[in-house]
């Protein structure tokens, strides 16, 4: 376990079933659930079940099986919502400058409307 990981963050509590979530899908290494403050008609969070602080921590330290399972679940969520053709946005924030709210690696999958351009 990463010794800088906060075991009391909200996603860790969800993984321990201390806090409920609206589960969409899961597999052995990842969990997908609805965001409690949705920014689009479809706003799903996908998190690894093991304690990784951010994208860099996950990509550097997770096993190959964890990587495969995580991205397989992301694709399963895309297919679950049938947005593979119409489109979607995947966002991950990292650290203070990236405005990461929860110190557990996660991606936001947003879809269901045209989300506009991110940058001009």
C-alpha positions in Angstrom: 0.0 0.0 0.0 1.1 3.5 -0.8 2.0 5.1 2.6 0.8 8.5 1.4 -2.7 7.1 0.6 -5.5 8.4 2.7 -7.4 5.3 3.8 -10.3 7.6 5.0 -11.1 9.2 1.6 -14.7 8.8 0.4 -13.8 6.2 -2.3 -11.9 4.0 0.2 -15.0 4.1 2.3 -17.2 3.2 -0.7 -14.9 0.2 -1.4 -15.2 -0.9 2.2 -19.0 -0.6 2.0 -19.0 2.1 4.7 -20.6 4.6 2.3 -23.2 3.5 -0.2 -22.9 4.2 -4.0 -25.1 3.7 -7.0 -23.0 0.9 -8.5 -23.1 0.6 -12.3 -20.6 -2.2 -13.0 -17.6 -3.8 -11.3 -15.0 -6.5 -11.8 -12.3 -8.0 -9.7 -10.1 -4.9 -9.7 -12.4 -1.9 -10.5 -15.7 -0.4 -9.6 -18.0 2.0 -11.6 -20.7 4.1 -9.9 -22.7 7.2 -10.5 -21.2 10.6 -9.5 -23.3 12.2 -6.7 -23.0 15.6 -8.4 -23.4 14.8 -12.1 -22.1 17.2 -14.7 -23.8 15.5 -17.6 -26.8 13.1 -18.1 -24.3 10.2 -17.8 -21.6 10.9 -15.2 -19.9 7.7 -14.0 -16.8 7.3 -11.9 -14.5 4.4 -12.4 -12.0 3.6 -9.6 -9.5 0.9 -9.0 -10.2 -1.3 -6.0 -6.6 -1.0 -4.7 -5.2 2.2 -3.2 -3.7 4.4 -5.8 -3.6 8.2 -5.2 -3.7 9.4 -8.8 -3.1 8.5 -12.5 0.7 8.6 -12.1 0.6 6.3 -9.1 -1.8 3.9 -10.8 0.1 3.7 -14.1 3.5 3.4 -12.3 2.5 0.9 -9.6 -0.5 -1.1 -10.6 -0.1 -4.6 -12.0 -0.7 -5.5 -15.7 -3.9 -7.3 -14.6 -5.1 -4.2 -12.7 -4.5 -2.0 -15.8 -6.3 -4.4 -18.1 -9.2 -4.8 -15.7 -9.6 -1.1 -15.1 -9.7 -0.2 -18.8 -11.9 -3.2 -19.6 -14.4 -1.9 -17.1 -14.2 1.6 -18.6 -15.1 0.1 -22.0 -17.9 -2.0 -20.4 -19.4 1.2 -19.0 -19.2 2.9 -22.4 -21.0 -0.1 -23.9 -23.5 -0.2 -21.0 -24.6 3.3 -21.8 -24.3 2.7 -25.6 -22.3 5.9 -26.1 -19.4 4.4 -28.1 -20.8 6.0 -31.3 -22.3 9.3 -30.1 -19.3 10.0 -27.9 -18.1 10.7 -24.4 -15.4 12.4 -22.4 -13.0 10.8 -20.0 -11.4 13.1 -17.4 -8.9 12.5 -14.6 -7.6 15.1 -12.3 -4.3 14.8 -10.4 -3.0 16.8 -7.5 -3.7 20.4 -6.4 -3.1 22.0 -9.8 -5.3 19.4 -11.5 -8.1 20.1 -8.9 -8.2 16.5 -7.7 -11.0 16.4 -5.0 -10.6 12.8 -3.9 -7.0 11.4 -3.4 -7.9 8.0 -5.0 -7.3 7.6 -8.7 -10.5 7.8 -10.7 -11.8 8.7 -14.1 -15.0 10.6 -14.8 -16.9 9.3 -17.9 -19.3 11.9 -19.1 -21.8 11.5 -21.9 -25.4 11.9 -23.0 -25.1 15.4 -24.4 -22.6 17.4 -26.5 -20.2 18.5 -23.8 -18.7 21.4 -25.8 -15.1 22.0 -26.5 -12.7 21.7 -23.5 -10.3 24.4 -24.9 -10.3 26.8 -27.7 
